Amino acid sequence: MKASGEALAKSKAVLIIGGSGFVGTHLALRLRDNYKVFATYNHNRVQIRGVTLIPLALHNRDWAKRVVYLARPEVIIYVAGSNSVEWSEANSREVEHIHTGGAATISNVSDILQPHFIYLSNSYIFDGVRGNYHENDIVLPTTTLGKGKLGGENFIRSKSLTYAIIRSSPLIGRGNGYNPSLLDRLRIALSRGERIDLPNEELHNFGLIDGLVELVVRVIESGSRKKTYHYGGLTKMTHYELGVAFAERFGFNSKLIVPARNRFSSTAIETAVQDYSLNFSQAVESLKIEPLFLEQSFDLLDKNLVPSP
């Protein structure tokens, strides 16, 4: 019976839109043993054993439709695009095109298949005034990234009957070798003795990438639909404080970490710190996701638990 169940799961197809990115690669690595995984890429083709890689430009609707019909997925995970606030402010049209328009395109061309559509969003859909945001709190994004993500959320909610939305705090973990993660960049710079400027004006409860991947897996396995979940960690801090904690934990010189100026100002930070932290108790209670303090996340990273592509 167990073998039969594994074969049945393996026959289920999952299509990851944005499979060559940080999150997409980790999802593919986790899902490939139990599902037939297809992953799209735009410019960077990341080789992952057991995963079918397909090129995709989201502006090409006809090609997007061919990709969807080739994979015929029971599950689509939309994780395309950059989550960099700085990049998004400088590329507003591209942000709208990817996070809103791209999600709409994939949803429309896959509509007849009625897949379980999982859209990955983030904490910037909130205004950052008070933090500890719950799933049903009012969303009022002030950043280009947040507005793009909210546009994607709203479209998927209005179009799909089988959606799930997962909003994540900024993620920490090892990169895929092609797209270095925040911790990769920290490690490389610190090992070279280079100074690093990190923002100090936003509070986040950074989450381990493995935990987000596990949440996605449980959403798939539970068949959760028309639900929104939050994900993050138990420790709330700024990017600067995260950098210092990382340096101290892994034996680097923490004095190389310097608080950066406000990304939207040429002067030193004088404004109040914004709090984008997410309350993820619903995911813990309903899907049994294990909450982690930052120290626990660092311990797991130190054990090098992430497999290679």
C-alpha positions as CSV (number, residue, x, y, z in Angstrom):
1,M,0.0,0.0,0.0
2,K,2.8,2.4,0.8
3,A,4.5,1.8,-2.6
4,S,1.1,2.3,-4.3
5,G,0.6,5.6,-2.5
6,E,4.1,6.8,-3.4
7,A,3.5,6.0,-7.1
8,L,0.2,7.9,-7.0
9,A,1.9,10.9,-5.5
10,K,4.7,10.7,-8.0
11,S,2.2,10.8,-10.8
12,K,0.9,14.2,-9.6
13,A,2.4,17.0,-11.6
14,V,3.6,20.3,-10.0
15,L,4.5,23.3,-12.1
16,I,6.8,25.9,-10.4
17,I,6.7,29.3,-12.1
18,G,10.0,30.9,-11.2
19,G,11.8,27.6,-10.6
20,S,15.4,29.0,-11.0
21,G,15.2,31.5,-8.2
22,F,16.1,31.1,-4.5
23,V,12.6,29.9,-3.4
24,G,11.8,28.0,-6.6
25,T,15.0,25.9,-6.4
26,H,14.4,24.9,-2.8
27,L,10.8,23.9,-3.7
28,A,11.9,21.8,-6.7
29,L,14.5,20.0,-4.5
30,R,11.9,19.2,-1.9
31,L,9.1,18.1,-4.2
32,R,11.1,16.1,-6.8
33,D,11.1,12.9,-4.8
34,N,7.3,12.7,-4.5
35,Y,5.9,14.6,-7.5
36,K,6.5,15.0,-11.2
37,V,8.1,18.5,-11.1
38,F,8.3,21.0,-13.9
39,A,10.0,24.3,-13.2
40,T,10.3,27.4,-15.5
41,Y,13.1,29.8,-15.9
42,N,13.6,33.1,-17.7
43,H,17.4,33.7,-18.1
44,N,19.2,31.4,-15.6
45,R,18.7,27.7,-16.2
46,V,19.5,25.8,-13.0
47,Q,20.2,22.1,-13.4
48,I,18.2,20.1,-10.9
49,R,18.2,16.3,-11.1
50,G,14.7,14.8,-11.5
51,V,13.1,18.1,-12.5
52,T,12.1,19.2,-16.0
53,L,13.2,22.7,-16.8
54,I,11.2,24.8,-19.3
55,P,12.1,28.3,-20.5
56,L,9.3,30.9,-20.0
57,A,8.8,34.6,-20.7
58,L,5.7,35.7,-18.9
59,H,4.8,38.3,-21.6
60,N,4.4,35.5,-24.2
61,R,0.8,34.3,-23.4
62,D,0.8,31.6,-26.2
63,W,4.0,30.1,-25.0
64,A,2.8,30.2,-21.4
65,K,-0.3,28.2,-22.5
66,R,1.9,25.6,-24.2
67,V,4.0,25.3,-21.1
68,V,0.9,24.7,-18.9
69,Y,-0.6,22.2,-21.3
70,L,2.7,20.4,-21.6
71,A,3.0,19.9,-17.8
72,R,-0.8,19.5,-17.2
73,P,-0.2,20.3,-13.5
74,E,-2.5,19.5,-10.6
75,V,-0.6,22.1,-8.7
76,I,0.9,25.4,-9.8
77,I,3.2,27.3,-7.5
78,Y,3.8,30.9,-8.6
79,V,7.0,32.3,-7.2
80,A,8.4,34.3,-10.1
81,G,10.1,37.7,-9.8
82,S,12.4,39.5,-7.4
83,N,11.5,40.3,-3.8
84,S,14.0,43.1,-3.5
85,V,12.4,46.3,-2.4
86,E,15.2,48.4,-3.9
87,W,15.1,46.7,-7.3
88,S,11.3,47.0,-7.4
89,E,11.3,50.8,-6.7
90,A,13.6,51.2,-9.7
91,N,11.6,48.8,-12.0
92,S,8.0,49.4,-11.2
93,R,6.6,48.4,-14.6
94,E,8.5,45.1,-14.5
95,V,7.2,44.5,-10.9
96,E,3.6,44.9,-12.1
97,H,4.3,42.7,-15.1
98,I,5.7,39.8,-13.1
99,H,3.9,39.8,-9.8
100,T,0.5,40.9,-11.1
101,G,0.3,40.4,-14.8
102,G,2.3,37.2,-14.9
103,A,0.2,35.6,-12.2
104,A,-2.9,36.6,-14.1
105,T,-1.5,35.1,-17.4
106,I,-0.7,31.8,-15.8
107,S,-4.1,31.7,-14.0
108,N,-6.0,32.4,-17.2
109,V,-4.2,29.9,-19.4
110,S,-4.5,27.1,-16.8
111,D,-8.1,27.9,-15.9
112,I,-9.6,24.9,-17.8
113,L,-7.3,22.5,-15.8
114,Q,-8.5,23.9,-12.4
115,P,-5.1,23.4,-10.7
116,H,-4.4,24.0,-7.1
117,F,-2.9,27.5,-7.5
118,I,-0.5,28.5,-4.8
119,Y,0.6,32.2,-5.0
120,L,3.6,33.2,-2.9
121,S,3.4,36.8,-1.6
122,N,5.2,38.7,1.2
123,S,4.9,41.0,4.1
124,Y,5.2,44.2,2.1
125,I,1.5,44.1,1.3
126,F,1.1,45.7,4.8
127,D,2.0,49.3,5.7
128,G,4.6,48.4,8.4
129,V,3.0,50.6,11.0
130,R,2.4,48.1,13.8
131,G,3.6,44.6,12.8
132,N,2.5,41.2,14.0
133,Y,0.0,41.2,11.1
134,H,-2.6,38.4,10.9
135,E,-4.0,37.0,7.6
136,N,-7.2,39.0,7.8
137,D,-5.7,42.4,8.7
138,I,-6.2,45.3,6.4
139,V,-3.6,45.4,3.6
140,L,-2.2,48.8,2.6
141,P,1.1,48.5,0.8
142,T,3.3,51.6,0.5
143,T,6.1,50.0,-1.6
144,T,6.1,49.1,-5.3
145,L,6.8,45.5,-4.4
146,G,3.9,45.3,-2.0
147,K,1.5,46.8,-4.5
148,G,2.6,44.3,-7.2
149,K,2.1,41.4,-4.8
150,L,-1.3,42.7,-3.7
151,G,-2.3,42.9,-7.3
152,G,-1.4,39.3,-7.8
153,E,-3.2,38.2,-4.7
154,N,-6.4,40.1,-5.7
155,F,-6.5,38.6,-9.2
156,I,-5.9,35.0,-8.0
157,R,-8.6,35.4,-5.3
158,S,-11.1,36.7,-7.9
159,K,-10.3,34.2,-10.6
160,S,-9.4,30.9,-8.9
161,L,-11.7,28.6,-6.9
162,T,-8.7,26.5,-5.8
163,Y,-6.2,29.1,-4.6
164,A,-3.9,29.3,-1.6
165,I,-1.9,32.4,-0.8
166,I,1.2,32.2,1.4
167,R,2.7,35.5,2.6
168,S,6.3,35.2,3.8
169,S,8.6,37.3,5.8
170,P,12.1,37.7,4.2
171,L,13.8,34.3,4.0
172,I,17.2,33.1,5.1
173,G,19.0,30.0,3.7
174,R,21.7,28.9,1.3
175,G,21.4,29.9,-2.3
176,N,21.4,27.6,-5.4
177,G,24.8,28.5,-6.6
178,Y,23.5,30.7,-9.3
179,N,21.5,33.3,-7.4
180,P,23.3,34.0,-4.0
181,S,21.0,34.5,-1.1
182,L,21.3,37.2,1.5
183,L,23.3,34.9,3.8
184,D,25.5,33.8,0.9
185,R,26.4,37.5,0.2
186,L,27.1,38.1,3.8
187,R,29.3,35.0,4.1
188,I,31.3,35.9,1.0
189,A,31.8,39.5,1.9
190,L,32.7,38.8,5.5
191,S,35.2,36.1,4.6
192,R,36.9,38.7,2.4
193,G,36.9,41.2,5.2
194,E,34.7,43.6,3.2
195,R,32.3,46.1,4.9
196,I,28.6,45.5,4.4
197,D,25.8,48.1,4.6
198,L,22.5,46.7,5.7
199,P,19.1,48.5,6.2
200,N,18.2,49.2,9.8
201,E,14.8,50.8,9.4
202,E,12.5,47.8,9.1
203,L,11.7,45.0,11.5
204,H,11.0,41.5,10.1
205,N,10.6,38.1,11.6
206,F,13.0,36.3,9.2
207,G,12.0,32.8,8.4
208,L,14.1,29.8,7.3
209,I,13.6,28.8,3.7
210,D,13.1,25.1,4.7
211,G,10.1,26.1,6.8
212,L,8.4,27.9,4.0
213,V,9.0,24.9,1.7
214,E,7.5,22.6,4.3
215,L,4.4,24.9,4.6
216,V,3.9,24.7,0.8
217,V,4.2,20.9,0.9
218,R,1.5,20.7,3.7
219,V,-0.8,23.1,1.8
220,I,-0.5,20.7,-1.2
221,E,-1.0,17.6,0.8
222,S,-3.9,18.9,2.8
223,G,-5.6,20.3,-0.3
224,S,-6.1,23.6,1.5
225,R,-8.1,26.0,-0.7
226,K,-9.3,29.5,-0.5
227,K,-6.9,30.1,2.4
228,T,-4.2,32.6,3.2
229,Y,-1.3,31.7,5.4
230,H,1.6,33.7,6.9
231,Y,5.1,32.4,7.5
232,G,8.1,33.8,9.4
233,G,10.2,33.1,12.4
234,L,10.0,33.9,16.2
235,T,12.8,36.5,16.3
236,K,12.1,40.0,15.1
237,M,15.0,42.2,14.0
238,T,16.3,44.5,11.2
239,H,18.5,43.4,8.3
240,Y,21.4,45.1,10.1
241,E,20.7,43.1,13.3
242,L,20.4,39.9,11.3
243,G,23.8,40.6,9.7
244,V,25.4,41.2,13.1
245,A,23.8,38.0,14.5
246,F,25.0,36.0,11.5
247,A,28.6,37.3,11.8
248,E,28.8,36.6,15.5
249,R,27.2,33.1,15.2
250,F,29.6,32.0,12.4
251,G,32.8,33.6,13.7
252,F,33.1,36.6,11.4
253,N,33.9,40.2,12.4
254,S,30.6,41.8,13.2
255,K,32.1,45.3,13.1
256,L,32.1,44.9,9.3
257,I,28.3,45.1,9.4
258,V,27.3,48.8,9.2
259,P,23.7,50.2,9.4
260,A,22.8,51.6,6.0
261,R,21.1,54.9,5.2
262,N,17.5,54.9,4.4
263,R,17.1,53.4,1.0
264,F,14.7,56.2,0.0
265,S,16.7,59.1,1.5
266,S,20.2,60.6,1.1
267,T,20.4,61.4,4.8
268,A,21.0,59.2,7.8
269,I,18.0,57.4,9.2
270,E,15.9,59.6,11.4
271,T,12.4,58.1,10.9
272,A,10.7,55.6,13.1
273,V,11.4,51.9,12.4
274,Q,8.7,50.2,10.4
275,D,7.4,46.8,11.5
276,Y,6.5,44.3,8.8
277,S,6.5,41.2,11.1
278,L,3.9,38.5,10.4
279,N,1.8,36.5,12.8
280,F,1.9,32.9,11.5
281,S,0.1,31.1,14.4
282,Q,-2.6,29.9,11.9
283,A,0.0,27.9,9.9
284,V,1.5,26.5,13.2
285,E,-1.9,25.5,14.5
286,S,-3.7,24.2,11.4
287,L,-0.7,22.8,9.4
288,K,1.6,22.0,12.3
289,I,4.5,24.1,11.0
290,E,7.3,24.3,13.6
291,P,8.1,27.9,14.7
292,L,11.8,28.6,15.0
293,F,13.9,31.2,16.8
294,L,16.8,32.7,14.7
295,E,19.3,30.7,16.7
296,Q,17.5,27.5,15.8
297,S,17.5,28.5,12.1
298,F,21.3,29.1,12.3
299,D,21.8,25.7,13.9
300,L,20.0,24.0,11.1
301,L,22.0,26.0,8.5
302,D,25.2,25.1,10.2
303,K,24.4,21.4,9.8
304,N,24.2,21.9,6.0
305,L,20.9,20.2,5.7
306,V,20.1,21.7,2.3
307,P,20.8,19.1,-0.5
308,S,22.7,20.1,-3.7
309,P,20.8,20.4,-7.0
